[in-house]
């Protein structure tokens, strides 16, 4: 056996039938082995000498050839990455990305070469396929990927099933709004038999946690997900279903050559800290275009979440503009039906009124098109490039700052192209974009300067629609920092202060969580534009301590740290805005939670403001002086929360 040391990697030739390449993280704890065995490429992952992923196949099948079998090793190239960049709309504002990069060149039976590129940083792996042009062949269709993630049988899962297509409200699914199943053994078939949506969280026995997702998806590819497990703990990349987008568009992505697939990402840690704090989704990307606009993040009100469709009229929107002004918020979001119930002409007057109050406007649009049965307007504007630009020109002339576009049709490449087209055109007119009823973002905060959030989660509207979701609110909230919100902005639209989730605060579903729990989610859920579920009545019927907190809570963060927690049970995280720390915790369990926290962002002698639930589950605000930051005791009641501000 011969072993060649090549800087950060080692190439080992064991026989004519197997070649092995190794790339490690800068701290050497994370190791990826790439091997060609019996004509097929595989990789495996070890973290601190513990097996995290067993041999998992690499490759794909395309219209121009099979790149998954009869493969030969050609060569490799290694290098290092050391990059500092700033990003103002994610969990941190300044990142320092250091990774070891390995490019492995392989060749199929037709002597068509391709690269598998691995970037391995501390706790994170990103990999993708890079495909050159083949003589006169200038394009490629990927018919399937065999890319796998092969977990040990001891693994348990925390996954959201991919829904059926063309079902649900006006045939608008899939929209990443199914319910998670937690602590489930690998190998259990998903609820609908279509696999699982990204991101996907796994616990490998006592050896570590793994979060799998993808990033860098633009109009050159489809959005993918994980298949149901095959052969025990083996999950593979799955493309969208034929039925998505009303059957329009291909399932198989296609792009020009040379080209590349999106990055698949794997985050690994002994604890959940690397999962919550990961930035790999953005680390491996660069912006796709520059902007000439200065987009301002901030907070907003929106009537629809509690007052529903009936509130889309001039007078009710004035009430919500006034609420935003009273709270010192930057925005008001005016939801569906405004085009017919207020109209473009009168909307101009409403926008003027809001701006005179110091409040800017976001307006709702349907994505429209031929893939659902939505009738809420405005429709048939965002999917048509000519109509879209005409509408955006009007929005720019009125000083509208952003749009919320709803009801997309799935993850096909055709749909991803629509997301990208909306974002690109919107930037031309100085508009920020929120997506709703949509796919999970895949690095879009880094790629598109005017992108400010996506729903892609079982969000606040479900609390209004069904008591079951109120009953499960704390459980779901204790999942998001570890899974959905770990990989991208999450436009949840929450923080209710109404006890009853209707217009009069006297009917509808009943909130089971405390006010401090609700305040904590304003920090726990990360999105740079936060449209809270406050209502005008809260100015007089909610505790002043809550209103004061909601007037000063920020929406952008310089730093995020995991403190403690377990998915679906409880979570404590800390976020820093400039020089102020917000440490928040919530509890989904049926018993009070007594925690002794190590909070290194606090110092002995610091003055801390402490929000908590009293014995009557009412919010109280206290102050204390830190004696020992390594041992701070807190109690979180069932369905309750705590907040420490320094």
C-alpha positions, 0 to 999 in steps of 0.5 A, spaced: 500 500 500 502 506 498 500 513 501 501 520 499 501 526 503 498 532 499 498 538 504 491 537 507 489 531 504 492 524 503 491 519 497 491 512 499 491 506 493 489 500 496 488 496 490 486 496 483 479 496 485 479 501 490 482 508 491 481 512 497 482 520 498 481 523 505 480 531 507 479 533 514 477 539 517 482 545 520 481 542 527 482 535 524 476 533 528 472 532 522 474 527 516 471 525 510 473 519 506 472 518 499 473 512 495 472 508 488 470 501 490 468 496 485 467 502 480 462 506 484 464 512 488 462 513 495 464 517 501 464 516 509 464 521 515 467 520 522 467 526 527 472 525 533 473 518 531 466 516 531 462 514 525 457 518 523 455 516 516 457 510 513 459 509 506 454 513 502 454 513 494 456 519 490 454 520 483 448 521 478 445 519 472 444 524 466 442 524 459 449 524 456 451 518 461 451 514 467 456 518 472 454 513 478 457 506 476 463 504 472 467 510 475 475 510 475 479 515 479 483 520 475 486 525 480 485 530 485 487 537 487 487 540 494 487 547 497 484 551 503 479 557 504 480 563 508 474 568 507 471 573 511 465 576 509 459 580 512 451 579 512 446 583 515 440 578 514 442 572 518 444 569 525 450 573 525 453 579 521 460 577 520 463 570 518 470 567 518 470 561 514 476 557 514 475 550 510 479 545 507 477 544 499 478 537 496 476 536 488 476 529 486 476 528 479 472 522 476 471 519 469 465 514 467 465 508 462 465 514 456 471 517 459 467 523 461 470 526 467 467 530 472 469 533 479 466 532 486 468 538 490 468 537 498 469 543 502 470 541 510 470 546 515 470 545 523 463 541 524 461 542 516 461 539 510 459 542 503 459 538 497 457 538 489 458 536 482 462 540 477 461 538 470 465 540 464 463 541 457 463 535 453 466 536 446 459 539 442 455 537 448 453 544 451 447 542 456 445 536 461 439 533 464 440 530 471 435 524 471 437 522 478 442 523 483 444 517 487 447 521 492 446 518 499 447 519 506 447 512 510 446 513 517 448 507 522 442 503 525 442 507 532 440 513 529 434 517 530 430 522 526 427 529 527 424 530 520 418 533 516 415 529 511 414 531 504 406 532 503 402 530 497 402 535 491 396 539 489 392 538 495 390 542 501 388 549 500 386 551 493 391 545 491 397 549 493 401 544 497 407 542 498 409 548 502 413 545 507 408 546 512 407 539 515 408 536 522 415 534 524 416 527 527 421 527 533 425 521 536 423 516 530 428 510 528 431 511 521 428 507 516 420 509 518 417 511 512 414 518 511 407 520 512 405 521 505 411 516 502 415 522 499 420 522 503 422 528 507 423 536 506 430 539 508 433 541 513 433 534 516 436 533 523 439 526 525 441 524 532 447 518 531 446 515 538 450 518 543 456 520 538 453 526 535 448 530 531 447 531 524 443 536 520 443 535 512 440 541 507 442 544 501 444 551 499 446 555 492 439 553 489 438 558 483 434 557 477 439 552 474 436 547 478 430 544 482 429 544 490 431 537 492 429 533 498 431 526 502 427 520 500 425 515 504 430 511 507 432 505 503 436 499 506 436 501 513 439 508 514 440 510 507 437 516 505 438 519 498 437 525 494 430 526 491 427 530 486 420 533 486 414 529 484 411 529 477 404 532 480 408 539 483 406 545 479 400 542 476 404 537 472 408 543 468 415 543 468 420 537 468 422 533 474 429 533 472 433 539 472 437 541 466 443 546 465 448 549 461 455 546 461 460 547 464 455 547 470 454 545 477 449 542 482 447 545 488 451 544 495 449 539 499 451 541 506 452 536 513 453 539 519 455 535 525 457 536 532 457 532 539 452 537 541 447 541 538 451 547 538 454 547 531 447 545 529 444 552 531 450 556 530 452 553 523 453 558 517 455 553 512 449 555 508 452 562 506 459 560 507 460 557 500 456 562 496 457 569 493 452 574 491 449 573 485 448 581 483 449 587 487 444 592 489 444 600 488 439 600 494 439 600 501 434 595 504 432 597 511 430 591 516 425 592 521 418 590 524 411 590 522 404 589 523 399 586 519 392 585 520 390 579 516 393 574 522 388 576 527 382 580 523 383 576 517 380 577 510 375 582 513 380 587 515 382 588 508 379 595 507 381 602 508 379 603 515 382 597 518 389 598 515 389 605 518 388 602 524 394 597 523 398 603 520 397 607 527 399 601 531 405 600 527 406 608 529 405 607 536 409 601 537 415 605 533 415 599 527 418 601 520 412 597 516 405 595 515 404 589 511 397 589 507 395 582 505 390 579 500 384 582 496 387 589 497 387 590 490 379 589 489 377 591 497 381 598 497 384 598 490 390 601 487 388 608 486 385 608 494 391 604 496 396 610 493 392 615 499 393 609 504 401 609 502 401 616 503 398 616 510 402 611 512 408 614 510 406 621 513 406 616 520 413 614 519 411 607 517 413 604 510 408 599 506 409 591 504 403 589 499 401 582 498 401 578 491 399 571 489 404 568 485 399 566 481 399 562 474 397 555 472 399 551 478 393 552 483 386 555 484 387 561 488 382 567 487 385 572 492 388 578 489 392 581 486 393 575 481 396 573 475 401 579 476 408 576 479 408 570 474 408 574 468 414 578 466 411 584 463 405 585 468 410 584 473 415 589 471 409 594 470 406 592 477 413 593 480 414 600 477 407 602 480 410 600 487 416 603 486 413 610 484 408 609 490 414 608 495 412 601 497 418 598 500 417 590 499 412 585 497 410 578 500 409 573 494 404 567 496 402 560 494 408 557 490 407 550 486 413 546 489 420 545 488 421 544 480 426 548 476 421 552 473 418 554 480 425 556 482 426 560 476 420 564 478 423 565 485 429 568 482 425 572 477 421 575 482 427 577 486 431 580 480 426 584 478 424 586 484 431 589 486 431 593 479 425 597 483 428 597 490 423 592 493 424 587 498 421 580 497 418 575 502 415 569 500 409 565 503 406 558 502 413 556 499 419 552 499 425 553 504 430 558 502 437 555 500 442 560 501 438 566 498 440 571 504 447 571 501 445 570 493 439 575 493 440 582 496 433 584 497 431 577 499 428 578 507 425 571 508 420 565 507 415 562 511 416 554 509 414 552 516 407 551 520 407 558 521 402 563 525 396 562 521 395 555 523 395 557 530 388 561 528 385 556 524 386 550 529 386 549 536 391 543 535 396 547 533 395 552 539 396 545 543 402 544 540 405 551 539 410 550 544 413 543 541 413 546 534 417 552 537 422 548 540 424 545 534 425 551 529 432 553 532 435 546 531 432 545 524 428 550 520 431 556 522 438 553 523 438 554 515 435 560 513 430 566 515 423 564 518 418 568 516 413 566 522 409 572 523 408 570 531 408 573 537 401 574 539 398 578 545 391 576 544 389 570 549 384 568 544 386 568 537 380 572 533 379 580 532 375 581 538 380 577 543 374 573 545 373 567 541 376 563 536 382 558 538 385 559 545 393 560 546 396 556 551 403 559 552 404 565 556 406 572 554 413 571 556 413 565 551 411 569 546 416 575 547 421 570 547 419 567 540 421 574 537 428 573 539 428 565 538 425 566 531 430 569 526 428 573 520 430 580 518 423 583 517 418 581 523 411 582 522 408 581 529 401 578 530 400 584 535 393 587 534 390 595 536 387 592 542 393 590 545 395 597 546 390 597 552 389 590 554 396 587 554 401 588 560 405 594 559 411 590 560 410 586 554 409 592 550 415 596 552 419 589 550 416 589 543 417 596 542 425 595 543 426 588 540 431 588 534 430 583 528 437 583 526 443 580 529 451 580 530 451 573 533 448 567 535 449 562 541 446 556 543 446 555 550 441 549 552 436 545 549 433 539 546 428 539 540 421 539 541 422 539 549 426 546 550 431 551 548 435 556 550 439 561 545 442 567 546 443 573 540 447 579 540 444 586 537 450 591 537 452 590 544 446 588 547 445 580 549 438 577 549 438 570 552 431 567 551 428 560 553 422 556 552 419 550 555 414 545 551 414 540 557 409 539 562 413 540 568 417 546 570 424 546 568 430 548 572 436 550 569 443 552 571 446 556 565 453 557 563 452 564 560 459 567 558 457 573 554 455 575 561 460 578 566 460 578 574 457 585 576 453 585 570 446 588 571 441 584 567 433 585 566 430 578 567 423 577 564 419 571 567 412 568 568 410 568 575 406 563 579 400 566 576 403 565 569 403 573 568 409 576 566 414 580 570 420 584 569 426 584 575 433 586 575 439 582 578 446 583 578 450 577 576 454 574 581 457 567 577 456 567 570 457 560 569 452 558 574 445 562 573 439 559 575 432 560 571 426 556 571 421 556 565 414 554 566 410 549 562 408 553 556 412 559 558 419 563 557 424 567 560 428 573 557 435 576 560 437 582 557 444 585 558 
